[in-house]
Amino acid sequence: MWIVNNGAILHVTPRKEFFTSYTSGDFGVLKMGNDGVSKVIGVGDVCLQTNMGTHLLLKRVKHAPDVHFNLIFVHIHDDGGYDNHFGSGKWKLTKGNLVVARGEKNSKLYWTKALVAKDSVNAMYMEASLWHRRLGHISEKGLNCLAKKNVLLGLKSAELEKCSHFMAGKQTRVSFKKHLSSRKSKLLELVHSDVCGPLKVKSFSVALYFVTFIDDCSKKLWVYAL
């Protein structure tokens, strides 16, 4: 769980294993609301998989081991084209028409659920796979074309694994062998016949079957109820 705070000025976490990149050092202290302080021993990036299924990269996150919560400073994302919406006990982070994350108010604080994507390579693949499914199993070429135009949130390039749905959708039917039809030259020399039934509804003559006869020469059709 992460606290969504519009009053803070930085991202904070006590968990070193959350970082995808990390620089250790003495980065001063962090003042907390109870007038306490926590030493900041590292700074790095944390990649989150939000509760909306997309990825959110938190840059320059402070590592403060004595803090007992994870904190997202929402307004730091304004420069990245994100918009924050608070109201009616709800929080929503959007970028254009895409909802990136949602949260709810509890005990005067807004909270959101998010997983940590520890491996940035895996995170990029998951993001590409997610956009692939969102866009109706678009091809890798098409996905990369959109990524280069910066229209897909968080995606710069795409490399997809084999997708059974995409492969099935791109399959083409094997063409039937073409045979030159040789229609008979004499009436009733060849007659095609078939029987259909039993039918669910009886005919006026209480028949449940019918039989057809087709003359190969004239294509004349006869139908008889059975």
C-alpha positions in Angstrom: 0.0 0.0 0.0 1.1 3.5 -0.8 0.0 6.8 0.7 -0.9 9.4 -1.9 0.0 12.8 -0.6 -0.5 16.2 -2.3 1.3 18.0 0.5 4.6 16.2 0.5 7.5 17.2 -1.7 9.1 13.8 -2.4 8.6 10.1 -2.7 9.6 7.9 0.2 9.9 4.2 1.0 11.7 2.3 3.8 12.1 -0.8 1.5 15.5 -1.0 -0.3 14.3 -4.0 -2.3 11.7 -1.8 -4.1 14.3 0.1 -6.1 15.2 -0.7 -9.7 18.1 1.7 -9.5 19.8 2.9 -6.4 22.5 5.2 -5.2 23.6 4.9 -1.5 25.0 7.8 0.5 24.2 10.5 3.0 21.2 12.4 1.7 20.4 14.3 4.9 17.3 13.7 7.0 13.6 13.5 6.5 11.3 15.5 8.8 8.1 13.8 9.7 4.8 15.0 10.9 5.4 14.0 14.5 8.4 16.2 14.6 10.7 13.2 14.3 13.4 12.8 11.7 14.6 9.8 9.6 18.0 9.5 7.9 17.9 9.2 4.2 20.6 6.7 3.1 19.8 6.3 -0.5 18.0 7.6 -3.6 16.8 5.8 -6.7 13.9 4.9 -9.0 10.9 2.6 -8.1 8.7 1.2 -10.8 5.1 0.4 -9.7 2.5 -1.7 -11.4 -0.7 0.2 -10.4 -4.1 -1.2 -9.6 -5.1 -0.2 -13.1 -2.6 -2.5 -14.7 -0.2 0.1 -16.0 3.3 1.1 -14.8 4.2 4.3 -13.0 7.9 5.2 -12.6 8.7 7.1 -9.4 12.0 9.0 -9.8 14.4 10.0 -7.1 12.6 8.1 -4.4 14.2 8.7 -0.9 15.2 5.6 1.0 14.4 6.2 4.7 14.5 3.0 6.7 12.9 4.5 9.8 9.8 5.5 8.0 6.9 3.1 8.4 5.0 3.9 5.2 5.4 4.3 1.4 4.7 7.7 0.2 3.9 9.0 -3.3 4.2 12.8 -3.9 1.5 13.2 -6.6 2.2 16.7 -7.9 5.8 15.8 -8.9 4.1 14.0 -11.9 2.5 17.2 -13.2 5.5 17.9 -15.4 5.1 14.5 -17.0 1.6 15.3 -18.3 -0.3 13.6 -15.4 -3.4 15.0 -13.8 -4.5 14.3 -10.2 -8.2 14.3 -9.3 -9.3 14.3 -5.6 -13.0 14.3 -4.6 -15.7 12.3 -2.8 -13.1 10.3 -1.0 -11.5 9.1 -4.2 -8.2 9.8 -6.0 -7.5 9.3 -9.7 -4.3 9.8 -11.6 -4.7 10.2 -15.4 -2.6 11.0 -18.4 -4.8 12.1 -21.3 -7.7 9.7 -21.5 -5.8 6.9 -19.7 -6.5 6.2 -16.0 -3.1 5.3 -14.5 -4.0 4.7 -10.9 -6.9 5.0 -8.4 -7.0 5.3 -4.6 -9.5 5.8 -1.8 -9.5 7.9 1.4 -9.1 6.2 4.7 -8.4 7.9 8.0 -7.8 11.3 6.4 -5.3 9.8 4.0 -5.5 8.6 0.4 -4.2 5.1 -0.2 -3.6 3.1 -3.4 -2.6 -0.5 -4.0 0.4 -1.1 -6.2 2.9 -3.9 -6.9 6.6 -3.2 -7.3 8.2 -4.2 -10.7 11.7 -4.9 -9.4 13.2 -5.8 -12.8 13.0 -2.9 -15.2 13.4 -5.2 -18.2 10.5 -7.4 -17.0 8.5 -4.2 -16.3 9.0 -3.0 -19.9 8.0 -6.4 -21.3 4.9 -6.4 -19.1 4.0 -2.9 -20.2 4.5 -3.9 -23.9 2.4 -7.0 -23.4 -0.4 -5.0 -21.7 -0.5 -2.4 -24.5 -0.5 -5.3 -27.0 -3.7 -6.7 -25.4 -5.3 -3.3 -24.9 -5.0 -2.5 -28.6 -6.6 -5.7 -29.8 -3.4 -7.8 -30.1 -1.7 -5.2 -32.4 1.5 -6.4 -34.1 4.9 -5.7 -32.7 5.7 -3.4 -35.6 2.5 -1.4 -35.0 3.2 -1.2 -31.3 6.7 0.1 -31.9 5.4 2.7 -34.3 3.0 4.1 -31.7 5.7 3.9 -29.0 8.1 6.1 -31.2 5.3 8.7 -31.4 5.1 8.8 -27.6 1.4 8.0 -27.6 1.7 5.0 -25.3 2.2 5.8 -21.6 5.5 4.5 -20.3 6.5 2.6 -23.4 9.5 3.6 -25.6 9.9 0.3 -27.5 8.3 -3.1 -27.6 9.5 -6.6 -28.0 6.7 -9.2 -27.7 6.7 -12.9 -27.0 4.6 -15.2 -29.1 0.9 -14.5 -28.7 -1.5 -17.4 -29.5 -4.4 -15.0 -30.0 -2.4 -12.8 -32.5 -1.1 -15.8 -34.4 -4.6 -17.4 -34.6 -6.1 -14.1 -35.8 -3.5 -13.7 -38.6 -3.9 -17.2 -39.9 -5.4 -17.6 -43.3 -7.6 -20.5 -44.5 -6.0 -23.0 -46.8 -7.5 -22.5 -50.2 -9.6 -25.2 -51.6 -8.3 -27.0 -54.7 -10.0 -25.7 -57.8 -11.7 -28.4 -59.9 -13.2 -27.7 -63.3 -16.9 -28.6 -63.0 -18.1 -31.0 -65.7 -21.9 -30.8 -65.8 -23.6 -33.7 -67.3 -25.0 -33.1 -70.8 -28.1 -35.3 -70.5 -31.1 -34.9 -68.3 -31.2 -37.2 -65.3 -27.9 -38.7 -66.2 -26.7 -37.7 -62.7 -29.0 -36.8 -59.8 -27.8 -35.5 -56.4 -29.9 -36.3 -53.4 -29.8 -35.5 -49.7 -32.0 -36.0 -46.6 -32.5 -33.4 -43.9 -34.0 -34.1 -40.4 -35.3 -34.8 -38.0 -36.6 -31.2 -37.7 -37.7 -29.7 -34.4 -41.0 -28.5 -35.8 -43.3 -30.7 -37.8 -44.7 -29.6 -41.1 -48.4 -29.2 -41.9 -48.3 -32.8 -43.1 -46.7 -33.9 -39.8 -43.4 -34.6 -41.5 -40.0 -34.3 -39.7 -37.8 -35.0 -42.7 -37.5 -33.8 -46.3 -35.5 -35.2 -49.2 -34.1 -33.3 -52.2 -33.2 -34.4 -55.7 -31.1 -32.1 -58.0 -30.6 -32.9 -61.7 -26.9 -32.3 -62.5 -27.7 -31.2 -66.1 -30.6 -28.8 -65.7 -30.2 -28.1 -61.9 -33.9 -28.7 -61.5 -34.8 -29.3 -57.9 -37.4 -31.6 -56.3 -38.3 -31.5 -52.6 -40.5 -34.1 -50.9 -41.6 -34.2 -47.2 -41.2 -37.5 -45.4 
